[in-house]
């Protein structure tokens, strides 16, 4: 809208709509024909769209012609080119000439334009050259002619009068006739050249286009359009004239054009930036001018009645001046125009300050401020809320700011009288003091109101914030959510601080609340992080176990199709992929990728093994073919185990053994030594005295009796017993869950179900006989020796505990009562029992429970039950004494020992034990041996206790059992309730914990030693990139096979007895020596011990680890001795031997010759290792360079 071209017109009030416009677009030029309003002369203007320039050329009014190839236009008085060049000639009044014809030269570069002026009868000849883009010599003549050889003859009359002689001019031109042009081409000396073949017209066009490029480069006013046209012109030249790249005749102009185009591209990019900056600068300048224009329009000094408009106006003028100064730093801005604007702004500022100084000397200058003060104070007395005080304070602040600004500008006011200036400043200072006092009063009132209003609001806000904290904690289910909620709550805390910032007490409480929130959310985040990490580690452990199983299964598959089918649809593999997805969802992408990578590696390893199994394995994989030799493959995995090894000269010892090798190491551990009696035990559920079927049945019954969580209750067992197969199903489910107790389905679960059924039958029939004979005997002995004075109180206490036990058998208070009674019973029986009869806590607990049932069965004097077995022993004892007439003597002895109850019981126990021993084997008395203590107590307590004989069945004989044990004779097992339950109670409480402790300690020691020996590091692992190609198959493996046949012997009858040798591999680094040896070790199933030569160094010369100079070399020496200690199925590789000492390598000479011996040190002891006949391979690898 700022225009491109302007000219004065006659009528200055006209608009563009009043004039007449005609235009024509000719290439890059726009020709305009304009007739302004109320004018008669047409104006002709040529606008160049590339240079954005307009030139008035009235000479085109008569005629003009478009030049070829978008060069521009030509007219009788000159020409105008699209490059911006305009040339006019003063040819003496021929501007009205019209175009008649144009001649083209055969060379293609010259054009002759002929115009005719009918008014003066003159011709205007304009020869235009397409290469130079110019009219060389305009010719004005009255007549002209052109000959075949290109000579042009023109004549011109000197005057308008007729004359006989006319001056003639002869011009040599390139405008030949067609015949003359053909003749000249035929005799040209340039025949056969590139330009000759190209043709003069095309060469001319090429030169013309190149010249156009040159003129564009030389343009004095570069614009974006010119550079874009330059790029277009260069592209046109490069596309149209490929022969410009000829280095001889064209001098490789193409290379220069390509380089020029690249530069033009860069210039265009920069030009766009510059244009953007220029437009931005122009827009900023225009905005500044508009702002200043609007500001000047607001200056009406005569209408100002207060000082405020003066102050506001001075502020705006000063800000405008600062803005103008800031604009000077902007690039491409019109600095001169800015200087003019700044000068204008300064002049107006001076004018305003002068008038403001005169105004301030008047008496009413500060009256508005006093009025504002009075108004605000009056309104302040009426407010009742703190929020209503804030607007009043803001008004005072605005007024104070105006006075402060007035103070600042007072020094700039044009006041010549110093006294007047001083008076003004004093008046302003006084008014400032008045406003400050008013603001202080309002602030005090606001604080008082806030203190009154804030307490209740603060309490409500804190309750609301507490609820928000609780809600946030409940929503925090991920660490990221914790961060989000913490950020949200801290923002709320900041808002509270901002709202109650004026109350110190509230701010302290908010600070404490912030700390509480931060600690709570941080703790929750840490908890979630720990849970996520534990979950990720658990998933990774599960994935590792699955991958180990997948790898073993994959290696055992028969063919590739089976392998592919497994990896496509196997549930375990899908489970591993699902675990990887879960790990990724937890944010642990590294572990997720590790699982997938190991899964892929397992598949590739299995594929490689299948390929090897088809190519080099024989006899179903038991033998591998390496060249001409076959070798046995060790399929036993290398793992550490613990076993008992008998020593003929000493006691058996526990040793650690590495399977597949000859590595044995004695275990010395105090915990295991204390459990020596369990070394040979293999199951927690069985020993020489307890069959696992008894253990299974008894533990199910114990769990039901004790009411353990998750156990099957007694009622459920009784109901299942009524259904066919009911107990069998329960026992099978329990046995299935206890996979480490060694139960065979269909054998032990069936027998255990029968035993459990027998126990339930016996327990239901036995009543008080369900307690062990020893427990009932101890209970009876305790009650018999209870003093008569204490009998009533003891009876009440025991019966109360019995009812408590009946109602709440699992309560903690019930257990406490039983424990207290057991302790009392045990303490009381110390004086009544023989020294060899020891009562422990379990015996006391059983006796206490028996006493509760014996005494708590009903009112009155309790009756203690006597089992049929105990009664049979007593009857047999009396019968024996009666036959020998010794019963009176026996009674006398018992009476004499009444003061010594322990000796009395010992004597009775000896008689009771002798009776079953003397009975016939298999008789009822012989089978009653477990009840000897009960029988002895029955004898010594005659007359002191009421007895009730029991006729209940005490045993059941099961026949046709399937399980095997020493207690099962001829598939028969006698189930005695009073024998099995106490025996199994003791087994569960004593033997089972000891076995579990043995098992845990054994596993702990094995794991510790496995880590110390680093067993996993010696498992050969072939690189995933390893490929058994023809070079390995046909060259390397046969060579290795020949060597191994000497070192460890081939399989079958070809095995050598004189084993010896060394496998030495020599090559530059990176050729795969170590990879090949590791592959061979894996395929042969050998324990792979790799010793790093650089870690040994030249300073290690001994096989004693104690003499190694540092920890790294000591570790490598320990590896060497570990390989010797293994002895069998070992491949020892010493890598990079060029870095080791020759003295160290010499120590392996005896190992490589026929003796196959080597001296070493293991765990501080010197050892001599004899490896003759062992599968031991020694290999060394080195780099000679």
Buried (B, 14 or more C-beta within 10 A) or exposed (E): EEEEEEEEBEEEEBEEEEBEEEEEEBBBBBBBBBBBBEBEEEBBBBBBBBBBBBBEBBBBBBBBBBBEBBBBBBBBBBBBBBBBBBBBBEBEEBBBBEBEEBBBBBBBBBBBBBBBBEEBEBBBBBBBBBBBBEBEEBBBBEBBEBBEEBBBBBBBBEEEEEEEEEEEEEBEBBBBBEEBBEEBBEEEEEEEEEBBEBEBBBBBBBBBBBBBBEBBBEBEEBBBBBBBBBBEBBEBBBEEBEBBBBEEBBEEBBEBBEEBBEEBEEBBEEBEEEEEBEEBBBEBBEEBBEBBEEBEEEBEBEEBEBBBBBBBBBBBBBEBBEBBEEBEEBEBBEEEBBEEBBEBBEEBBEBBBBBBBBBBBEEEBBEBBBEBBEEBBEBBEEBEEBEBBEEBBEBBEEBBEBBEBBBEBBEBBEBEEEEBBEEBBEBBEEBBEBBEEBBEBBBEBBBEBBEEEBEEEBEEBBEEBEEBBEEBBEEBEBBEBBBBBBEEBBEBBEEBBEBBEBBEEBBEBBEEBBEEBBEBBEEBBEEBEEEBEEBBEEBBEBBBEBBEEBBEBBBEBEEEEBBEEBBEEBEBBEBBBEBBBBBBEBBBEEBBEBBBEBBEBBBBBBBBBBBBBEEBBBEEEEBBBBBEBBBBBBEEEBBBEBEEEEEEEEEEBBBBBBEBBBBBBEBEEEEBEEBEEBBEBEEBBBBEEBBBBBBBBBBBBBBBBEEEEEBBEBEEBBEBBEEEEBBBEBBBEBBEEBEEBBBEEEBBBBBBBBBBBBBBBBBEBBEBBBBBBBBBBBBBBBBBBBEEEEEEEBBEBBBEBBEBBEEEEEEEEBBEBBBEBBBBBBEBBEEBBBEEBEBEEBBBBBBBBBBBBBBBBEEEEBBBBBBBBBBBBBBBBEEBBEEEEEBEEBEEBBEEBEEEBBEBBBBBBEBBBBBBEEBEEEEBBBBBBBBBBBBBBBBBBEEEBEBEEBEBEBBBEBEEBBBEBEBBEEEEBBBBBBBBBBBBBBBBEEBBEBBEBBBEBBEEBBEEBBEEBEBEEBEBBBEEEBEBEEEBBEEBBBEBBBBBBBBBBBBEEEBEEEBBBBBEBBEEEEEBBBBBBBBBBBBBBBBBBBBBBBBBBBEBBBBBBEBBEEEEBBBBBBBBBBBBBBBBBBBBBBBBBEBBBEEBBEBBEEBBEEEBBBBBBBEEEEBEBEBEEBBBBBBBBBBEE
